[in-house]
């Protein structure tokens, strides 16, 4: 007997109520558990390896890579920034290929490619070599974060997405824990082979194994997920049809591209992402050097990456809890995290250098902003409807991510080591601009929801958004989630 699809009510405040009769509750729970057990761990481990590989240059800096390659002046900063030139070059092509190809296979293939590139780092002998491999590493890694956010938006309902986005992003912080431990161990190797070369070979070897695992086990869409039974696949599709989650559409729609470019929320998200990643670019590339500059030895600095990473895990889990258990708390939580980061940066800047522990505590407070990347992706996947529009907005966000990360390391002047005064000032400015963008975005969403309420636009429960691949602008019954 054909089941009747329930409606999804949207209140005047933009809250989404879950359907109670679209899918049998026990079946719905089983499907959700299977998705959580298969999809989220694959993404989390992959993102951990991605961040390990991306930040490996920071660990290698403590293992004398600059000396061995003859890097002088701002050459280390450029070796850090050039990664994002490659990322930037591939951002828009990635948004196109995500639409045209099975997303699970595509992103898995890029993982295998970048693992080979990270191993090639060990063959570098000069500035030109490290610049080349860092550029192509950025090209290969450009697919990861946007693909993961699209996958979460494809498999989960809007109200379920923020928590899952945070869960796979925990891999970012886990990379700091394992990276610190591995680097500490590698630093004790006394063979004739340089420790930083061993580090790159080890990171790349682990990644290529996981890329092969993903190639066989990462699904691309609910309807084609072989780890679900036929009944569960049907339920996985049905449960999404009662929300405004957009199904995979292998058609690139130009009118949605135009709408994305004219949408105010797009540009607020873009400027926010650019601003928040100015401090991010500096801290990722120079984090270990900053901690070393507090007065710690090289080996102690490598170990201290672990408490810094643990603080990131705390902030990410705190953000996940706040957005899960408090309604309409995503943007408010993001604002709170940026405020913490401003305070932490001020502590690093203002506390007397003799108080090493206090300055390290400030660094742990500064990294609170890292919880905002998965939340900002959840904002995009929840509030941007239309498959092509969603991929374009994500591409623009990641272009801004690249530009911010390119600019960030340039504020960290080698002549200012170990304090890096201009880098910390630039970080505070970036946090300030990002805070303003979040406040304006909150006001925009509230205004749009009230306008649609006044129009009498109500989500009636039909599948027009899903079936017709409508955008959030086209469907006036759409409500933006705060």
Secondary structure, DSSP 8 states (H G I E B T S, - for coil): ---------B-TT--B---SSSS-HHHHHHHHHHHIIIIIHHHHHHHHHHHHHHHHHHHHHHTTHHHHHT--TTHHHHHHHHHHHHHHHHHHHHHHHHHHS-HHHHHHHHHHHHHHHHHHGGG--SHHHHHHHHHHHHHHHTHHHHHHHHHHHHHS-HHHHHHHHHHHHHHHHHHHHHHHHHHHHHHT--SSS-HHHHHHHHHHHHHHHHHHHHHHH--S-GGG-TTS-HHHHHHHHHHHHTSS---------HHHHHHHHH-HHHHHHHHHHHHHHHHHHHHHHHHHHHHHHTT--HHHHHHHHHHHHHHHHHHHHHHHHHHHHSTT-HHHHHHHHHHHHHHHHHHHHHS-TT-HHHHHHHHHHHGGGGHHHHHHHHHHHHH--SHHHHHHHHHHHHHHHHHHHHHHHHTS-GGGTTT-HHHHHHHHHHHHHHHHHHHHHHHHHHHHHHHHHHHT----S-SHHHHHT--TTT-TT-----
